[in-house]
């Protein structure tokens, strides 16, 4: 039994692709530890409080037996008004060049508040020369996330999209819109402080772990890579197929050329009969079959634009035919079609409906413009010499109708034909428009 190798390969590629599509969330994370401190000594910590300004708070390290990690204490004296108390993790020696965290998407913390229910705040400071000054500690961008105490029961992952700019920092600056959103390309500080005023006492927080978390390969890059692999595979497959087909084409080219040459006469005959099947053999205008084919295309194409019909009949043509003979009558019909070809637009479709009656389909034309076109044709037919040895003049009558929304072609044709009969009944050599 013959094995269908390409099909098996395609099925294997589909299965691998489906596995890759669901695999991204399970890929290893990219992590940048902040706590515990790195061996290189960066980052490093800075405790701060309002003590230097005469406030009651003291920010200090506290030892707790049997506890791992770092325990930070904010001690509040009974006297004084609390202003601030916190700890900074510094990523810059010069207060200007920090960490580029654009390859990360969140910060993960494991904190524990001891014997109190006061809210904490995690914040990031971003330095940008367009609004920051290394000598002004308040100038770097301040983006924050408030943490409720009950959220510290488990490890907490905070997405960068959850950070918001501090109101005081926004209020002090008049910056363009693109600078008024949290930025993470040059973080110089990660800080933790208390969100609300504290009464006297000790407020301890165990800082077991802080790390930035990201993807080694972003979801966009991962799925784009899958797409590129498929496109590359399709390109290789298509190239192989093209080469194979070109070789097969080269082998059969001579034979095809010979067949084409031997069938050229048959093609000419086919084209001849094809043209005869849609054209009136006398005048060259479309016959009913050819007109209906063009009409179907026009109705499909012009669903939202106006479409008008002009029905034309040569006045007293039967009497003219009886008096001057059918040969002269045929010359007159050709003459009329030539005039119509000269004075209609390329988009208009002319049909010899039968005998001396013609139908003109006018795409993208409302009734008013179809009336103008028909009246111009009427004048041309009346004044253009026939080129015969006779002083007989020729006139024609016209019925104009604009197709309405939802109206069938048959109904529109009947209305145009009724307008034509009105034109004949009212004296001929005139144009009448069918009422809506």
LUMGU-132745 format. One record per residue (C-alpha): x negated, y negated, z negated; residue in three letters; residue number from 0. Coordinates in steps of 0.2 Angstrom, whole numbers, padded with zeros to 4 digits, m for minus. Layout:
N
+-------+-------+-------+-----+-----+
:     u :     v :     w : res :   n :
+-------+-------+-------+-----+-----+
:     X :     Y :     Z : ALA : NUM :
...
+-------+-------+-------+-----+-----+
//
This chain:
436
+-------+-------+-------+-----+-----+
:     u :     v :     w : res :   n :
+-------+-------+-------+-----+-----+
:  0000 :  0000 :  0000 : UNK :   0 :
: m0007 : m0017 :  0005 : UNK :   1 :
: m0010 : m0029 : m0009 : UNK :   2 :
: m0004 : m0047 : m0006 : UNK :   3 :
: m0019 : m0056 : m0014 : UNK :   4 :
: m0014 : m0074 : m0010 : UNK :   5 :
:  0003 : m0071 : m0019 : UNK :   6 :
: m0005 : m0064 : m0034 : UNK :   7 :
: m0017 : m0078 : m0035 : UNK :   8 :
: m0003 : m0091 : m0034 : UNK :   9 :
:  0006 : m0082 : m0048 : UNK :  10 :
: m0009 : m0082 : m0058 : UNK :  11 :
: m0012 : m0101 : m0055 : UNK :  12 :
:  0006 : m0104 : m0060 : UNK :  13 :
:  0004 : m0094 : m0076 : UNK :  14 :
: m0012 : m0103 : m0081 : UNK :  15 :
: m0004 : m0120 : m0077 : UNK :  16 :
:  0011 : m0117 : m0088 : UNK :  17 :
: m0001 : m0111 : m0102 : UNK :  18 :
: m0012 : m0127 : m0100 : UNK :  19 :
:  0004 : m0138 : m0100 : UNK :  20 :
:  0009 : m0132 : m0118 : UNK :  21 :
: m0009 : m0130 : m0124 : UNK :  22 :
: m0014 : m0149 : m0127 : UNK :  23 :
: m0006 : m0151 : m0144 : UNK :  24 :
: m0016 : m0136 : m0150 : UNK :  25 :
: m0033 : m0143 : m0144 : UNK :  26 :
: m0046 : m0147 : m0158 : UNK :  27 :
: m0045 : m0165 : m0164 : UNK :  28 :
: m0058 : m0178 : m0163 : UNK :  29 :
: m0062 : m0184 : m0181 : UNK :  30 :
: m0072 : m0198 : m0188 : UNK :  31 :
: m0074 : m0196 : m0207 : UNK :  32 :
: m0074 : m0212 : m0218 : UNK :  33 :
: m0073 : m0203 : m0235 : UNK :  34 :
: m0083 : m0194 : m0241 : UNK :  35 :
: m0097 : m0206 : m0235 : UNK :  36 :
: m0108 : m0201 : m0221 : UNK :  37 :
: m0126 : m0196 : m0224 : UNK :  38 :
: m0132 : m0211 : m0214 : UNK :  39 :
: m0124 : m0223 : m0227 : UNK :  40 :
: m0112 : m0230 : m0214 : UNK :  41 :
: m0099 : m0235 : m0219 : UNK :  42 :
: m0101 : m0242 : m0236 : UNK :  43 :
: m0089 : m0248 : m0249 : UNK :  44 :
: m0086 : m0265 : m0256 : UNK :  45 :
: m0074 : m0268 : m0271 : UNK :  46 :
: m0066 : m0285 : m0273 : UNK :  47 :
: m0053 : m0293 : m0284 : UNK :  48 :
: m0048 : m0310 : m0290 : UNK :  49 :
: m0060 : m0309 : m0305 : UNK :  50 :
: m0072 : m0321 : m0297 : UNK :  51 :
: m0058 : m0334 : m0295 : UNK :  52 :
: m0053 : m0333 : m0313 : UNK :  53 :
: m0040 : m0319 : m0310 : UNK :  54 :
: m0036 : m0305 : m0322 : UNK :  55 :
: m0040 : m0290 : m0310 : UNK :  56 :
: m0056 : m0280 : m0310 : UNK :  57 :
: m0059 : m0268 : m0295 : UNK :  58 :
: m0071 : m0254 : m0301 : UNK :  59 :
: m0075 : m0235 : m0299 : UNK :  60 :
: m0067 : m0224 : m0313 : UNK :  61 :
: m0073 : m0206 : m0317 : UNK :  62 :
: m0060 : m0193 : m0319 : UNK :  63 :
: m0066 : m0176 : m0326 : UNK :  64 :
: m0063 : m0162 : m0314 : UNK :  65 :
: m0058 : m0173 : m0299 : UNK :  66 :
: m0067 : m0173 : m0283 : UNK :  67 :
: m0069 : m0188 : m0271 : UNK :  68 :
: m0068 : m0206 : m0277 : UNK :  69 :
: m0057 : m0213 : m0290 : UNK :  70 :
: m0054 : m0232 : m0288 : UNK :  71 :
: m0047 : m0242 : m0302 : UNK :  72 :
: m0039 : m0259 : m0303 : UNK :  73 :
: m0039 : m0265 : m0321 : UNK :  74 :
: m0027 : m0279 : m0325 : UNK :  75 :
: m0031 : m0290 : m0340 : UNK :  76 :
: m0016 : m0296 : m0351 : UNK :  77 :
: m0020 : m0314 : m0347 : UNK :  78 :
: m0020 : m0323 : m0330 : UNK :  79 :
: m0010 : m0322 : m0314 : UNK :  80 :
: m0013 : m0307 : m0303 : UNK :  81 :
: m0018 : m0312 : m0285 : UNK :  82 :
: m0027 : m0297 : m0277 : UNK :  83 :
: m0037 : m0281 : m0280 : UNK :  84 :
: m0044 : m0269 : m0267 : UNK :  85 :
: m0057 : m0259 : m0259 : UNK :  86 :
: m0065 : m0261 : m0242 : UNK :  87 :
: m0074 : m0248 : m0232 : UNK :  88 :
: m0086 : m0258 : m0221 : UNK :  89 :
: m0091 : m0253 : m0204 : UNK :  90 :
: m0102 : m0268 : m0199 : UNK :  91 :
: m0118 : m0275 : m0207 : UNK :  92 :
: m0116 : m0292 : m0198 : UNK :  93 :
: m0097 : m0294 : m0200 : UNK :  94 :
: m0096 : m0294 : m0181 : UNK :  95 :
: m0101 : m0277 : m0173 : UNK :  96 :
: m0089 : m0263 : m0179 : UNK :  97 :
: m0082 : m0247 : m0173 : UNK :  98 :
: m0073 : m0244 : m0156 : UNK :  99 :
: m0058 : m0234 : m0161 : UNK : 100 :
: m0049 : m0234 : m0144 : UNK : 101 :
: m0053 : m0216 : m0142 : UNK : 102 :
: m0043 : m0212 : m0158 : UNK : 103 :
: m0024 : m0214 : m0161 : UNK : 104 :
: m0022 : m0213 : m0180 : UNK : 105 :
: m0030 : m0213 : m0197 : UNK : 106 :
: m0027 : m0199 : m0209 : UNK : 107 :
: m0028 : m0202 : m0228 : UNK : 108 :
: m0027 : m0191 : m0244 : UNK : 109 :
: m0024 : m0202 : m0258 : UNK : 110 :
: m0016 : m0200 : m0275 : UNK : 111 :
: m0009 : m0213 : m0287 : UNK : 112 :
: m0011 : m0209 : m0305 : UNK : 113 :
:  0003 : m0214 : m0318 : UNK : 114 :
:  0011 : m0228 : m0308 : UNK : 115 :
:  0023 : m0231 : m0293 : UNK : 116 :
:  0015 : m0247 : m0286 : UNK : 117 :
:  0014 : m0248 : m0267 : UNK : 118 :
: m0002 : m0247 : m0258 : UNK : 119 :
: m0007 : m0255 : m0242 : UNK : 120 :
: m0020 : m0249 : m0229 : UNK : 121 :
: m0027 : m0262 : m0218 : UNK : 122 :
: m0039 : m0264 : m0203 : UNK : 123 :
: m0049 : m0279 : m0199 : UNK : 124 :
: m0053 : m0282 : m0180 : UNK : 125 :
: m0066 : m0294 : m0174 : UNK : 126 :
: m0064 : m0303 : m0158 : UNK : 127 :
: m0074 : m0318 : m0153 : UNK : 128 :
: m0059 : m0327 : m0146 : UNK : 129 :
: m0051 : m0329 : m0163 : UNK : 130 :
: m0064 : m0323 : m0176 : UNK : 131 :
: m0079 : m0331 : m0185 : UNK : 132 :
: m0092 : m0321 : m0194 : UNK : 133 :
: m0093 : m0334 : m0208 : UNK : 134 :
: m0074 : m0334 : m0211 : UNK : 135 :
: m0068 : m0318 : m0219 : UNK : 136 :
: m0050 : m0322 : m0215 : UNK : 137 :
: m0053 : m0324 : m0196 : UNK : 138 :
: m0054 : m0306 : m0190 : UNK : 139 :
: m0037 : m0299 : m0186 : UNK : 140 :
: m0027 : m0291 : m0200 : UNK : 141 :
: m0016 : m0276 : m0196 : UNK : 142 :
: m0008 : m0267 : m0210 : UNK : 143 :
:  0003 : m0252 : m0215 : UNK : 144 :
:  0012 : m0251 : m0232 : UNK : 145 :
:  0013 : m0234 : m0241 : UNK : 146 :
:  0026 : m0229 : m0254 : UNK : 147 :
:  0020 : m0220 : m0269 : UNK : 148 :
:  0030 : m0204 : m0265 : UNK : 149 :
:  0022 : m0203 : m0247 : UNK : 150 :
:  0005 : m0199 : m0256 : UNK : 151 :
:  0011 : m0182 : m0262 : UNK : 152 :
:  0004 : m0175 : m0246 : UNK : 153 :
: m0009 : m0179 : m0233 : UNK : 154 :
: m0003 : m0194 : m0223 : UNK : 155 :
: m0006 : m0197 : m0205 : UNK : 156 :
: m0003 : m0215 : m0199 : UNK : 157 :
: m0002 : m0219 : m0181 : UNK : 158 :
: m0011 : m0234 : m0174 : UNK : 159 :
:  0006 : m0239 : m0167 : UNK : 160 :
:  0013 : m0240 : m0185 : UNK : 161 :
:  0001 : m0255 : m0189 : UNK : 162 :
:  0008 : m0272 : m0189 : UNK : 163 :
:  0000 : m0289 : m0190 : UNK : 164 :
:  0001 : m0298 : m0207 : UNK : 165 :
:  0013 : m0313 : m0207 : UNK : 166 :
:  0000 : m0324 : m0215 : UNK : 167 :
: m0013 : m0321 : m0202 : UNK : 168 :
:  0000 : m0324 : m0187 : UNK : 169 :
:  0006 : m0340 : m0195 : UNK : 170 :
: m0011 : m0347 : m0196 : UNK : 171 :
: m0015 : m0345 : m0178 : UNK : 172 :
: m0007 : m0350 : m0161 : UNK : 173 :
: m0013 : m0337 : m0150 : UNK : 174 :
: m0007 : m0330 : m0133 : UNK : 175 :
:  0004 : m0315 : m0132 : UNK : 176 :
: m0010 : m0303 : m0127 : UNK : 177 :
: m0019 : m0307 : m0143 : UNK : 178 :
: m0004 : m0305 : m0155 : UNK : 179 :
: m0004 : m0287 : m0156 : UNK : 180 :
: m0015 : m0274 : m0166 : UNK : 181 :
: m0032 : m0271 : m0158 : UNK : 182 :
: m0044 : m0257 : m0162 : UNK : 183 :
: m0059 : m0259 : m0151 : UNK : 184 :
: m0070 : m0267 : m0164 : UNK : 185 :
: m0064 : m0263 : m0182 : UNK : 186 :
: m0076 : m0270 : m0195 : UNK : 187 :
: m0066 : m0266 : m0211 : UNK : 188 :
: m0054 : m0253 : m0217 : UNK : 189 :
: m0046 : m0258 : m0233 : UNK : 190 :
: m0034 : m0252 : m0247 : UNK : 191 :
: m0026 : m0264 : m0259 : UNK : 192 :
: m0010 : m0266 : m0269 : UNK : 193 :
:  0005 : m0272 : m0260 : UNK : 194 :
:  0014 : m0281 : m0275 : UNK : 195 :
:  0009 : m0290 : m0291 : UNK : 196 :
:  0003 : m0279 : m0305 : UNK : 197 :
:  0007 : m0280 : m0324 : UNK : 198 :
: m0008 : m0278 : m0336 : UNK : 199 :
: m0015 : m0260 : m0336 : UNK : 200 :
: m0026 : m0248 : m0327 : UNK : 201 :
: m0020 : m0242 : m0309 : UNK : 202 :
: m0031 : m0228 : m0303 : UNK : 203 :
: m0031 : m0221 : m0285 : UNK : 204 :
: m0040 : m0205 : m0280 : UNK : 205 :
: m0048 : m0207 : m0263 : UNK : 206 :
: m0051 : m0189 : m0257 : UNK : 207 :
: m0052 : m0191 : m0239 : UNK : 208 :
: m0050 : m0205 : m0225 : UNK : 209 :
: m0054 : m0201 : m0207 : UNK : 210 :
: m0049 : m0207 : m0190 : UNK : 211 :
: m0041 : m0194 : m0179 : UNK : 212 :
: m0040 : m0194 : m0160 : UNK : 213 :
: m0040 : m0182 : m0145 : UNK : 214 :
: m0056 : m0176 : m0136 : UNK : 215 :
: m0045 : m0176 : m0121 : UNK : 216 :
: m0030 : m0188 : m0121 : UNK : 217 :
: m0013 : m0181 : m0115 : UNK : 218 :
: m0014 : m0192 : m0100 : UNK : 219 :
: m0031 : m0186 : m0095 : UNK : 220 :
: m0027 : m0168 : m0099 : UNK : 221 :
: m0011 : m0168 : m0088 : UNK : 222 :
: m0019 : m0179 : m0075 : UNK : 223 :
: m0033 : m0165 : m0074 : UNK : 224 :
: m0021 : m0152 : m0071 : UNK : 225 :
: m0013 : m0162 : m0057 : UNK : 226 :
: m0030 : m0165 : m0049 : UNK : 227 :
: m0034 : m0147 : m0050 : UNK : 228 :
: m0018 : m0142 : m0041 : UNK : 229 :
: m0021 : m0156 : m0028 : UNK : 230 :
: m0039 : m0150 : m0026 : UNK : 231 :
: m0033 : m0132 : m0024 : UNK : 232 :
: m0020 : m0138 : m0012 : UNK : 233 :
: m0033 : m0148 : m0002 : UNK : 234 :
: m0044 : m0133 : m0001 : UNK : 235 :
: m0030 : m0121 :  0004 : UNK : 236 :
: m0024 : m0134 :  0017 : UNK : 237 :
: m0041 : m0136 :  0024 : UNK : 238 :
: m0044 : m0118 :  0026 : UNK : 239 :
: m0027 : m0116 :  0034 : UNK : 240 :
: m0031 : m0130 :  0046 : UNK : 241 :
: m0048 : m0122 :  0051 : UNK : 242 :
: m0039 : m0106 :  0054 : UNK : 243 :
: m0025 : m0114 :  0064 : UNK : 244 :
: m0038 : m0124 :  0074 : UNK : 245 :
: m0047 : m0108 :  0079 : UNK : 246 :
: m0030 : m0099 :  0084 : UNK : 247 :
: m0026 : m0115 :  0093 : UNK : 248 :
: m0042 : m0114 :  0103 : UNK : 249 :
: m0039 : m0096 :  0108 : UNK : 250 :
: m0022 : m0100 :  0114 : UNK : 251 :
: m0025 : m0117 :  0122 : UNK : 252 :
: m0029 : m0111 :  0139 : UNK : 253 :
: m0014 : m0099 :  0140 : UNK : 254 :
: m0002 : m0113 :  0133 : UNK : 255 :
: m0009 : m0125 :  0146 : UNK : 256 :
: m0006 : m0112 :  0160 : UNK : 257 :
:  0012 : m0109 :  0153 : UNK : 258 :
:  0015 : m0128 :  0152 : UNK : 259 :
:  0010 : m0130 :  0170 : UNK : 260 :
:  0020 : m0116 :  0176 : UNK : 261 :
:  0035 : m0123 :  0167 : UNK : 262 :
:  0033 : m0141 :  0172 : UNK : 263 :
:  0046 : m0139 :  0186 : UNK : 264 :
:  0058 : m0131 :  0175 : UNK : 265 :
:  0056 : m0145 :  0162 : UNK : 266 :
:  0059 : m0158 :  0175 : UNK : 267 :
:  0075 : m0149 :  0180 : UNK : 268 :
:  0080 : m0147 :  0162 : UNK : 269 :
:  0077 : m0166 :  0159 : UNK : 270 :
:  0087 : m0169 :  0175 : UNK : 271 :
:  0102 : m0159 :  0169 : UNK : 272 :
:  0101 : m0166 :  0151 : UNK : 273 :
:  0102 : m0183 :  0158 : UNK : 274 :
:  0116 : m0179 :  0169 : UNK : 275 :
:  0125 : m0171 :  0154 : UNK : 276 :
:  0126 : m0188 :  0144 : UNK : 277 :
:  0126 : m0200 :  0159 : UNK : 278 :
:  0139 : m0205 :  0172 : UNK : 279 :
:  0131 : m0200 :  0188 : UNK : 280 :
:  0138 : m0215 :  0198 : UNK : 281 :
:  0134 : m0230 :  0186 : UNK : 282 :
:  0120 : m0223 :  0175 : UNK : 283 :
:  0130 : m0228 :  0159 : UNK : 284 :
:  0134 : m0215 :  0146 : UNK : 285 :
:  0148 : m0203 :  0149 : UNK : 286 :
:  0160 : m0199 :  0135 : UNK : 287 :
:  0149 : m0185 :  0128 : UNK : 288 :
:  0133 : m0196 :  0128 : UNK : 289 :
:  0143 : m0210 :  0120 : UNK : 290 :
:  0150 : m0199 :  0106 : UNK : 291 :
:  0132 : m0193 :  0102 : UNK : 292 :
:  0126 : m0211 :  0100 : UNK : 293 :
:  0142 : m0216 :  0091 : UNK : 294 :
:  0139 : m0202 :  0078 : UNK : 295 :
:  0121 : m0209 :  0075 : UNK : 296 :
:  0128 : m0227 :  0073 : UNK : 297 :
:  0141 : m0222 :  0061 : UNK : 298 :
:  0129 : m0213 :  0050 : UNK : 299 :
:  0116 : m0228 :  0051 : UNK : 300 :
:  0128 : m0242 :  0049 : UNK : 301 :
:  0138 : m0237 :  0034 : UNK : 302 :
:  0136 : m0254 :  0025 : UNK : 303 :
:  0135 : m0265 :  0041 : UNK : 304 :
:  0148 : m0271 :  0053 : UNK : 305 :
:  0152 : m0261 :  0069 : UNK : 306 :
:  0163 : m0267 :  0083 : UNK : 307 :
:  0170 : m0259 :  0098 : UNK : 308 :
:  0174 : m0268 :  0115 : UNK : 309 :
:  0185 : m0259 :  0127 : UNK : 310 :
:  0185 : m0267 :  0145 : UNK : 311 :
:  0195 : m0264 :  0160 : UNK : 312 :
:  0192 : m0271 :  0178 : UNK : 313 :
:  0208 : m0280 :  0183 : UNK : 314 :
:  0218 : m0273 :  0198 : UNK : 315 :
:  0204 : m0261 :  0202 : UNK : 316 :
:  0216 : m0248 :  0209 : UNK : 317 :
:  0223 : m0261 :  0222 : UNK : 318 :
:  0205 : m0266 :  0226 : UNK : 319 :
:  0200 : m0248 :  0228 : UNK : 320 :
:  0215 : m0245 :  0240 : UNK : 321 :
:  0212 : m0261 :  0250 : UNK : 322 :
:  0193 : m0260 :  0252 : UNK : 323 :
:  0190 : m0241 :  0251 : UNK : 324 :
:  0182 : m0230 :  0237 : UNK : 325 :
:  0164 : m0233 :  0243 : UNK : 326 :
:  0166 : m0252 :  0240 : UNK : 327 :
:  0174 : m0248 :  0224 : UNK : 328 :
:  0159 : m0237 :  0218 : UNK : 329 :
:  0148 : m0252 :  0223 : UNK : 330 :
:  0159 : m0263 :  0212 : UNK : 331 :
:  0157 : m0251 :  0197 : UNK : 332 :
:  0138 : m0251 :  0199 : UNK : 333 :
:  0138 : m0270 :  0200 : UNK : 334 :
:  0148 : m0272 :  0184 : UNK : 335 :
:  0137 : m0260 :  0175 : UNK : 336 :
:  0121 : m0269 :  0180 : UNK : 337 :
:  0129 : m0285 :  0174 : UNK : 338 :
:  0133 : m0277 :  0157 : UNK : 339 :
:  0115 : m0271 :  0156 : UNK : 340 :
:  0109 : m0288 :  0159 : UNK : 341 :
:  0120 : m0297 :  0147 : UNK : 342 :
:  0121 : m0285 :  0132 : UNK : 343 :
:  0108 : m0282 :  0119 : UNK : 344 :
:  0097 : m0267 :  0118 : UNK : 345 :
:  0106 : m0260 :  0103 : UNK : 346 :
:  0123 : m0260 :  0112 : UNK : 347 :
:  0129 : m0244 :  0119 : UNK : 348 :
:  0139 : m0244 :  0135 : UNK : 349 :
:  0150 : m0230 :  0141 : UNK : 350 :
:  0160 : m0227 :  0156 : UNK : 351 :
:  0176 : m0221 :  0148 : UNK : 352 :
:  0185 : m0216 :  0164 : UNK : 353 :
:  0188 : m0224 :  0181 : UNK : 354 :
:  0187 : m0243 :  0179 : UNK : 355 :
:  0187 : m0243 :  0160 : UNK : 356 :
:  0172 : m0246 :  0149 : UNK : 357 :
:  0168 : m0245 :  0131 : UNK : 358 :
:  0154 : m0255 :  0122 : UNK : 359 :
:  0148 : m0250 :  0105 : UNK : 360 :
:  0141 : m0265 :  0096 : UNK : 361 :
:  0131 : m0261 :  0080 : UNK : 362 :
:  0128 : m0274 :  0067 : UNK : 363 :
:  0141 : m0285 :  0075 : UNK : 364 :
:  0157 : m0291 :  0067 : UNK : 365 :
:  0173 : m0296 :  0076 : UNK : 366 :
:  0168 : m0314 :  0079 : UNK : 367 :
:  0152 : m0310 :  0087 : UNK : 368 :
:  0159 : m0296 :  0097 : UNK : 369 :
:  0172 : m0309 :  0104 : UNK : 370 :
:  0158 : m0321 :  0109 : UNK : 371 :
:  0149 : m0307 :  0118 : UNK : 372 :
:  0164 : m0300 :  0127 : UNK : 373 :
:  0169 : m0318 :  0132 : UNK : 374 :
:  0152 : m0321 :  0139 : UNK : 375 :
:  0153 : m0304 :  0149 : UNK : 376 :
:  0170 : m0309 :  0155 : UNK : 377 :
:  0164 : m0326 :  0162 : UNK : 378 :
:  0149 : m0318 :  0170 : UNK : 379 :
:  0159 : m0305 :  0179 : UNK : 380 :
:  0171 : m0318 :  0185 : UNK : 381 :
:  0158 : m0330 :  0193 : UNK : 382 :
:  0144 : m0317 :  0198 : UNK : 383 :
:  0146 : m0314 :  0217 : UNK : 384 :
:  0149 : m0296 :  0222 : UNK : 385 :
:  0137 : m0296 :  0237 : UNK : 386 :
:  0151 : m0290 :  0248 : UNK : 387 :
:  0157 : m0298 :  0265 : UNK : 388 :
:  0173 : m0304 :  0256 : UNK : 389 :
:  0179 : m0318 :  0246 : UNK : 390 :
:  0187 : m0307 :  0233 : UNK : 391 :
:  0183 : m0311 :  0215 : UNK : 392 :
:  0182 : m0299 :  0201 : UNK : 393 :
:  0189 : m0301 :  0184 : UNK : 394 :
:  0191 : m0290 :  0168 : UNK : 395 :
:  0201 : m0289 :  0152 : UNK : 396 :
:  0194 : m0285 :  0135 : UNK : 397 :
:  0200 : m0278 :  0118 : UNK : 398 :
:  0189 : m0281 :  0103 : UNK : 399 :
:  0190 : m0272 :  0086 : UNK : 400 :
:  0179 : m0272 :  0071 : UNK : 401 :
:  0179 : m0255 :  0062 : UNK : 402 :
:  0185 : m0257 :  0044 : UNK : 403 :
:  0178 : m0248 :  0029 : UNK : 404 :
:  0185 : m0230 :  0028 : UNK : 405 :
:  0193 : m0231 :  0046 : UNK : 406 :
:  0190 : m0217 :  0058 : UNK : 407 :
:  0183 : m0221 :  0076 : UNK : 408 :
:  0199 : m0215 :  0084 : UNK : 409 :
:  0209 : m0227 :  0074 : UNK : 410 :
:  0197 : m0241 :  0078 : UNK : 411 :
:  0198 : m0236 :  0097 : UNK : 412 :
:  0217 : m0236 :  0097 : UNK : 413 :
:  0217 : m0254 :  0090 : UNK : 414 :
:  0204 : m0260 :  0102 : UNK : 415 :
:  0214 : m0251 :  0116 : UNK : 416 :
:  0230 : m0260 :  0110 : UNK : 417 :
:  0221 : m0277 :  0111 : UNK : 418 :
:  0216 : m0273 :  0129 : UNK : 419 :
:  0234 : m0270 :  0134 : UNK : 420 :
:  0239 : m0286 :  0126 : UNK : 421 :
:  0225 : m0295 :  0136 : UNK : 422 :
:  0232 : m0287 :  0152 : UNK : 423 :
:  0250 : m0291 :  0147 : UNK : 424 :
:  0246 : m0309 :  0144 : UNK : 425 :
:  0238 : m0312 :  0161 : UNK : 426 :
:  0222 : m0303 :  0162 : UNK : 427 :
:  0204 : m0310 :  0163 : UNK : 428 :
:  0204 : m0313 :  0144 : UNK : 429 :
:  0198 : m0306 :  0127 : UNK : 430 :
:  0210 : m0301 :  0113 : UNK : 431 :
:  0204 : m0296 :  0096 : UNK : 432 :
:  0214 : m0282 :  0087 : UNK : 433 :
:  0221 : m0288 :  0070 : UNK : 434 :
:  0215 : m0280 :  0054 : UNK : 435 :
+-------+-------+-------+-----+-----+
//
